[in-house]
Amino acid sequence: MAKNAFHASIEGAQHGAKSLPQFLDYAKAAGAAGAQPSNYMLNDGKGGFLKVSEIREAFAAREMRLDGISSHCPFWVHTSAWTGTKSGNPFIAPEVAKLSAAEIEQWHETYLLKLMDLAAELGVKTLPMFWGVAFGWELATGYPWGFWGGGGFDLVKEGQERFVNKTAKLRQHANQLGIKLCHEIHPGTAAMCADDFLMLVKICDHDPCLAVNADPSHCWEGESWESRFLKVGPYIYAAHVKNFVIRPGFPLRAMESNWTRRAMQFTDLGSGDLNMQRYAELLLAVGYQDRYCKLHGCESAPLVVEAESAHKELDFCSADGIGYVAKNLCFPQAAGSFEDGMGA
């Protein structure tokens, strides 16, 4: 019997109230083979990070794999601070939030460089993340305004130059360490669709550190998960598993923060609008498993659960998601066509 192409894992960002040991105990009890802690779980509470030996021992004691470091929040703040937004404040310390926009950006650049050093020491080659609103909030709306250029300005061109310059040191360091910065194509980021991401690759002269963290739950405004991930398939080095439902007749864009009243709601993995098994098969088809395993010298790639719900308790929903992935998505990869044995 061929070995499974994937193993069940879980992201730690939503479970930030737990320490690293608490998170790993929870993930292990739910049946996860690996885990993807958030960068915050690796902080030592003294302005630095836990020792590499402490992190390794925490995983080894539970016989679990370290499947990357979820670092969405600090990357997003770094590339969004210039706008003066307060929406990143929940992700940063109060004393940092009081700094100027330029100082907040510099603080996060320094932090992320150190985080990459830690990742390299741990043998972590993939950082799931997303770049912030480098193009400004006007373009981040995604609305087809006719006001993005003219009268001596070009917001798209300005954004391109801003992205290249602001990310230069981070990209250079990632390349020195052999790390892939896996952007999660997502509304309100520097790349909201496949073509946006390919544009970032182009303006950065095809920088090899620019990669994708696949997540189908953000494909709810016209671009299907299949068309998106077929376009960026060669760049996928990380993958989350998450589902959603769209409630007909409700506006997808509205100033409503209560998830129970929103049109698009994240769900448990088994009852959303997406076919998770077809998604896992597409990841195989575009080479995610082969690419990840070659990079890390392993035999299976993680499918990282990020199951959330507006109605179900988080730990319950996430544990249910781990079980769903382990049962339904961790299967032996076909070695050839099912027709190969016909007539033998």
Long-range contacts (C-beta under 8 A, 24 or more apart in sequence): 1-332, 2-332, 2-333, 2-335, 3-299, 3-300, 3-332, 4-300, 4-330, 4-331, 4-332, 4-333, 5-284, 5-289, 5-300, 5-301, 5-330, 5-331, 5-332, 5-333, 6-280, 6-283, 6-289, 6-300, 6-301, 6-302, 6-303, 6-325, 6-329, 6-330, 6-331, 7-33, 7-34, 7-65, 7-300, 7-301, 7-302, 7-303, 7-330, 8-32, 8-33, 8-34, 8-302, 8-303, 8-305, 8-322, 8-325, 8-326, 8-329, 8-330, 9-33, 9-34, 9-35, 9-36, 9-65, 9-67, 9-302, 9-303, 9-304, 9-305, 10-35, 10-36, 10-304, 10-305, 10-306, 10-318, 10-321, 10-322, 11-36, 11-38, 11-70, 11-128, 11-240, 11-304, 11-305, 11-306, 12-36, 12-37, 12-38, 12-41, 12-70, 13-38, 13-40, 13-70, 13-72, 13-73, 13-306, 14-306, 14-308, 14-314, 14-318, 15-314, 15-315, 15-318, 16-40, 16-41, 20-50, 20-55, 20-58, 21-58, 24-58, 24-59, 24-62, 24-64, 25-62, 26-315, 26-319, 27-64, 27-322, 28-62, 28-64, 29-319, 30-318, 30-319, 30-322, 30-323, 31-319, 31-322, 31-323, 31-326, 32-64, 32-305, 32-322, 32-326, 33-64, 33-65, 33-302, 33-326, 34-64, 34-65, 34-66, 34-67, 34-302, 35-59, 35-64, 35-65, 35-66, 35-67, 36-66, 36-67, 36-68, 36-69, 36-70, 36-128, 36-302, 36-304, 37-66, 37-69, 37-70, 38-69, 38-70, 38-71, 38-73, 39-69, 39-70, 39-71, 39-73, 39-74, 39-115, 40-73, 42-69, 42-115, 42-118, 48-114, 49-114, 49-115, 49-118, 52-118, 52-121, 52-122, 55-122, 56-122, 65-298, 65-302, 66-122, 66-123, 66-124, 67-302, 67-304, 68-124, 68-126, 68-127, 68-128, 68-182, 68-238, 68-302, 68-304, 69-115, 69-118, 69-119, 69-124, 69-127, 69-128, 70-128, 70-129, 71-112, 71-115, 71-127, 71-128, 71-129, 72-128, 72-129, 72-130, 72-184, 74-108, 74-111, 74-112, 74-115, 75-108, 75-112, 75-127, 75-129, 75-130, 75-131, 75-132, 75-181, 76-129, 76-130, 76-131, 76-132, 76-189, 77-104, 77-108, 77-132, 78-105, 78-108, 78-109, 78-112, 78-132, 78-166, 78-170, 79-131, 79-132, 79-133, 79-134, 79-163, 79-166, 79-167, 79-190, 80-132, 80-133, 80-134, 81-105, 81-108, 81-132, 82-162, 82-166, 83-133, 83-136, 83-137, 85-133, 85-137, 88-132, 105-166, 109-169, 109-170, 112-170, 113-169, 113-170, 113-173, 116-170, 116-173, 116-174, 116-177, 116-179, 117-177, 119-177, 119-179, 120-177, 120-178, 120-179, 123-296, 124-179, 125-178, 125-179, 125-180, 125-237, 125-295, 125-296, 126-179, 126-180, 126-182, 126-211, 126-213, 126-237, 126-238, 126-292, 126-295, 126-296, 127-174, 127-179, 127-180, 127-181, 127-182, 128-182, 128-184, 128-213, 128-238, 128-240, 128-304, 129-181, 129-182, 129-183, 129-184, 129-213, 130-183, 130-184, 130-185, 130-186, 130-189, 130-190, 130-213, 131-163, 131-167, 131-183, 131-189, 131-190, 131-191, 131-200, 132-189, 132-190, 133-188, 133-189, 133-190, 134-159, 134-162, 134-163, 134-166, 134-167, 134-190, 135-159, 135-160, 135-162, 135-163, 135-190, 140-187, 140-188, 140-189, 140-192, 142-187, 142-192, 142-221, 159-190, 160-199, 160-203, 163-190, 163-200, 163-203, 163-204, 164-203, 164-204, 167-204, 171-204, 171-207, 171-209, 171-210, 174-209, 175-207, 175-208, 175-209, 179-209, 180-209, 180-211, 180-237, 180-238, 180-295, 181-209, 181-210, 181-211, 182-211, 182-212, 182-213, 182-237, 182-238, 183-210, 183-211, 183-212, 183-213, 184-212, 184-213, 184-215, 184-218, 184-240, 185-212, 185-215, 185-218, 185-228, 185-232, 186-215, 186-218, 187-218, 187-221, 193-223, 193-228, 194-223, 194-227, 194-228, 194-229, 194-231, 194-232, 195-231, 197-232, 197-235, 198-231, 198-232, 201-235, 210-235, 211-235, 211-236, 211-237, 211-238, 212-236, 212-237, 212-238, 213-237, 213-238, 213-239, 213-240, 214-238, 214-239, 214-240, 214-283, 214-288, 215-239, 215-240, 215-242, 215-306, 216-242, 216-243, 216-274, 216-279, 217-242, 217-243, 217-244, 217-266, 217-272, 217-274, 217-306, 220-244, 220-246, 220-252, 220-264, 221-252, 225-274, 225-279, 225-282, 226-278, 226-282, 229-282, 229-283, 229-286, 230-282, 230-286, 233-285, 233-286, 233-287, 233-288, 234-286, 234-287, 236-283, 236-286, 236-287, 236-288, 236-291, 237-288, 237-291, 237-292, 237-295, 238-292, 238-302, 238-304, 239-283, 239-288, 239-301, 239-302, 239-303, 239-304, 240-304, 240-305, 240-306, 241-269, 241-276, 241-279, 241-280, 241-303, 241-304, 241-305, 241-306, 241-307, 241-321, 241-325, 241-329, 242-266, 242-269, 242-305, 242-306, 242-307, 242-308, 243-267, 243-268, 243-269, 243-270, 243-271, 243-272, 243-273, 243-274, 243-276, 243-307, 244-272, 244-273, 244-274, 245-271, 245-272, 245-273, 246-273, 259-310, 260-310, 260-311, 262-310, 265-309, 265-310, 266-307, 266-308, 266-309, 266-310, 267-307, 267-308, 267-309, 268-307, 268-309, 268-312, 268-317, 268-320, 268-321, 268-324, 269-305, 269-307, 269-320, 269-321, 269-324, 269-325, 270-320, 270-324, 276-324, 276-328, 276-329, 277-328, 277-329, 280-329, 280-331, 284-333, 289-333, 300-330, 303-329, 303-330
